[in-house]
Amino acid sequence: MPNADQAREAAIQAIIASQKADRAGRTTDPVHRQVVPALDQAKAAGCNLRSIHAEADRRYGQWLINNAGR
C-alpha cells in the first residue's frame, strides 16, 4: 500500500487525467475506472478527499492557463 503522500498524488493525477480526457472529448470510462480506486486508496491512507479535489482543480486550472490557445 502506498504511503499517504503517494496515494494523494496518485489520486490527484487520476482526477486531472479524467478532466483532460473529458475536455478533449475522449471517452472517460477507462480514466474514471482509475479515479475511484485511487481515491479509495488515498482515503484509506488517511488523506482528506476535499483537499485532493481542490488540489486537482487548482492544477487542472493552471494547466488550462498554461495551454490556452494551443
ChimeraX commands (.cxc) that place a marker at each C-alpha (Angstrom):
marker #1 position 0.00,0.00,0.00 radius 0.5
marker #1 position 1.39,3.43,-0.90 radius 0.5
marker #1 position 2.07,5.96,1.80 radius 0.5
marker #1 position -0.27,8.93,2.23 radius 0.5
marker #1 position 1.76,11.28,0.01 radius 0.5
marker #1 position 1.96,8.74,-2.81 radius 0.5
marker #1 position -1.73,7.89,-2.55 radius 0.5
marker #1 position -2.67,11.57,-2.53 radius 0.5
marker #1 position -0.56,12.32,-5.60 radius 0.5
marker #1 position -1.92,9.29,-7.47 radius 0.5
marker #1 position -5.49,10.41,-6.77 radius 0.5
marker #1 position -4.74,13.96,-7.91 radius 0.5
marker #1 position -3.14,12.72,-11.13 radius 0.5
marker #1 position -6.10,10.42,-11.83 radius 0.5
marker #1 position -8.58,13.26,-11.41 radius 0.5
marker #1 position -6.56,15.55,-13.67 radius 0.5
marker #1 position -6.32,12.84,-16.33 radius 0.5
marker #1 position -10.09,12.44,-16.17 radius 0.5
marker #1 position -10.63,16.19,-16.56 radius 0.5
marker #1 position -8.25,16.38,-19.52 radius 0.5
marker #1 position -9.90,13.41,-21.25 radius 0.5
marker #1 position -13.33,14.95,-20.73 radius 0.5
marker #1 position -12.20,18.29,-22.14 radius 0.5
marker #1 position -10.66,16.58,-25.18 radius 0.5
marker #1 position -13.93,14.80,-25.87 radius 0.5
marker #1 position -12.40,11.36,-25.36 radius 0.5
marker #1 position -14.23,8.58,-23.62 radius 0.5
marker #1 position -13.58,8.92,-19.91 radius 0.5
marker #1 position -14.68,5.43,-18.83 radius 0.5
marker #1 position -11.13,3.99,-18.69 radius 0.5
marker #1 position -9.91,7.03,-16.77 radius 0.5
marker #1 position -12.86,7.02,-14.37 radius 0.5
marker #1 position -12.10,3.40,-13.53 radius 0.5
marker #1 position -8.76,4.65,-12.17 radius 0.5
marker #1 position -10.15,7.59,-10.20 radius 0.5
marker #1 position -12.33,5.70,-7.73 radius 0.5
marker #1 position -9.67,3.17,-6.65 radius 0.5
marker #1 position -7.10,5.98,-6.36 radius 0.5
marker #1 position -9.46,7.97,-4.13 radius 0.5
marker #1 position -10.23,4.86,-2.08 radius 0.5
marker #1 position -6.52,4.25,-1.51 radius 0.5
marker #1 position -5.97,7.88,-0.56 radius 0.5
marker #1 position -8.86,7.76,1.89 radius 0.5
marker #1 position -7.52,4.52,3.39 radius 0.5
marker #1 position -4.12,6.20,3.79 radius 0.5
marker #1 position -5.78,8.98,5.80 radius 0.5
marker #1 position -5.89,11.69,3.14 radius 0.5
marker #1 position -8.54,14.40,3.05 radius 0.5
marker #1 position -10.59,13.90,-0.12 radius 0.5
marker #1 position -11.71,17.53,-0.18 radius 0.5
marker #1 position -8.10,18.72,-0.32 radius 0.5
marker #1 position -7.35,16.18,-3.06 radius 0.5
marker #1 position -10.17,17.51,-5.23 radius 0.5
marker #1 position -9.18,21.11,-4.50 radius 0.5
marker #1 position -5.56,20.48,-5.48 radius 0.5
marker #1 position -6.60,18.61,-8.63 radius 0.5
marker #1 position -8.85,21.52,-9.62 radius 0.5
marker #1 position -6.05,24.00,-8.96 radius 0.5
marker #1 position -3.53,22.06,-11.04 radius 0.5
marker #1 position -6.00,21.47,-13.86 radius 0.5
marker #1 position -6.88,25.17,-13.90 radius 0.5
marker #1 position -3.19,26.03,-14.11 radius 0.5
marker #1 position -2.78,23.53,-16.95 radius 0.5
marker #1 position -5.66,25.25,-18.80 radius 0.5
marker #1 position -3.99,28.63,-18.34 radius 0.5
marker #1 position -0.60,27.34,-19.47 radius 0.5
marker #1 position -2.09,25.66,-22.54 radius 0.5
marker #1 position -4.55,28.34,-23.62 radius 0.5
marker #1 position -4.57,28.81,-27.38 radius 0.5
marker #1 position -2.78,25.57,-28.20 radius 0.5
marker link #1:1,2 radius 0.2
marker link #1:2,3 radius 0.2
marker link #1:3,4 radius 0.2
marker link #1:4,5 radius 0.2
marker link #1:5,6 radius 0.2
marker link #1:6,7 radius 0.2
marker link #1:7,8 radius 0.2
marker link #1:8,9 radius 0.2
marker link #1:9,10 radius 0.2
marker link #1:10,11 radius 0.2
marker link #1:11,12 radius 0.2
marker link #1:12,13 radius 0.2
marker link #1:13,14 radius 0.2
marker link #1:14,15 radius 0.2
marker link #1:15,16 radius 0.2
marker link #1:16,17 radius 0.2
marker link #1:17,18 radius 0.2
marker link #1:18,19 radius 0.2
marker link #1:19,20 radius 0.2
marker link #1:20,21 radius 0.2
marker link #1:21,22 radius 0.2
marker link #1:22,23 radius 0.2
marker link #1:23,24 radius 0.2
marker link #1:24,25 radius 0.2
marker link #1:25,26 radius 0.2
marker link #1:26,27 radius 0.2
marker link #1:27,28 radius 0.2
marker link #1:28,29 radius 0.2
marker link #1:29,30 radius 0.2
marker link #1:30,31 radius 0.2
marker link #1:31,32 radius 0.2
marker link #1:32,33 radius 0.2
marker link #1:33,34 radius 0.2
marker link #1:34,35 radius 0.2
marker link #1:35,36 radius 0.2
marker link #1:36,37 radius 0.2
marker link #1:37,38 radius 0.2
marker link #1:38,39 radius 0.2
marker link #1:39,40 radius 0.2
marker link #1:40,41 radius 0.2
marker link #1:41,42 radius 0.2
marker link #1:42,43 radius 0.2
marker link #1:43,44 radius 0.2
marker link #1:44,45 radius 0.2
marker link #1:45,46 radius 0.2
marker link #1:46,47 radius 0.2
marker link #1:47,48 radius 0.2
marker link #1:48,49 radius 0.2
marker link #1:49,50 radius 0.2
marker link #1:50,51 radius 0.2
marker link #1:51,52 radius 0.2
marker link #1:52,53 radius 0.2
marker link #1:53,54 radius 0.2
marker link #1:54,55 radius 0.2
marker link #1:55,56 radius 0.2
marker link #1:56,57 radius 0.2
marker link #1:57,58 radius 0.2
marker link #1:58,59 radius 0.2
marker link #1:59,60 radius 0.2
marker link #1:60,61 radius 0.2
marker link #1:61,62 radius 0.2
marker link #1:62,63 radius 0.2
marker link #1:63,64 radius 0.2
marker link #1:64,65 radius 0.2
marker link #1:65,66 radius 0.2
marker link #1:66,67 radius 0.2
marker link #1:67,68 radius 0.2
marker link #1:68,69 radius 0.2
marker link #1:69,70 radius 0.2
view
